[in-house]
Amino acid sequence: MKKSVVVLALCFTFVASNVFANNAGVGIGTVLLKGKQGKVMELVATCLNGLCGNGTFAITTGTLGYKEGAVIGVNIVDVYVAENMDSLANDIAKGDGEYLDTLAHLMKVDNKDAFKDKLHKNFNSIYTSKDVTSKDVVANINKVNS
């Protein structure tokens, strides 16, 4: 009985540790099922990531979808945009400002002037309506910036 509880706890630890980076975490499951959507695919990817501790291997070696310096369980850009929607909209409309500078820093933009200019010129593609969500704004910024 004790053995099965320990094994179950270890399995849970490997699977749970993978959930923080994204829904499925890092590991072979994330690589094999990249681009797939839905809860079933996320569960399959999480289980594959938990096998043989390959999530630990991925973090140690920097492979299988691991990103150095990523914030665990949080996308800082999403949080920043959500908390600063109006001020960021004003800065993008002007093409300059403290909020836009901070966004460029968080997104690790190399050429901040070109980034700000591109967002300014595409303001209507980023803030598509007065009811646009912060998630949509981030997605639109990523589209414009790609």
C-alpha positions, 0 to 999 in steps of 0.5 A: 500500500505504501509503495503505491502511494509513493509511486502515485505521489511521484507520478503526480509530482512529475505531471503537476510540475509540467502544468506551470509553463503552459497547459501541458508544460515542457517535454516530449508531449509538448513537442509531439503534439505542438499545435493541437488543441483541446483538453484531450490533447493537453491531457495526452501531452501532459501525460507524455511529458510526465513519462520518465521525468522528461520534463526535468530533462527538458528543463535541465538541457534546455530542450523539448519546449523549455524557454529560459527565464519564462515566468512560471504559470504567468505570461507577464505581457498578458498581465501587463496589457490587462492591467494597463489597457487604457494607458497603453492604448493612449501610448500606442495612439501617440506612438510613444510613452512610458506604457509603450516603452514598458511593453517593448521591454517586457516583450524583449524588443530589440528595435524599440523605435520601429516597434512603437512606430509599427504599433502606432501605424496599426492602432486600429488593428490592435484596438479593434473596438471599444470592447476589445479584450486584453487577450485580443490586444496581445494577440493583435500586437503579436500579429502586427509585430510578426 
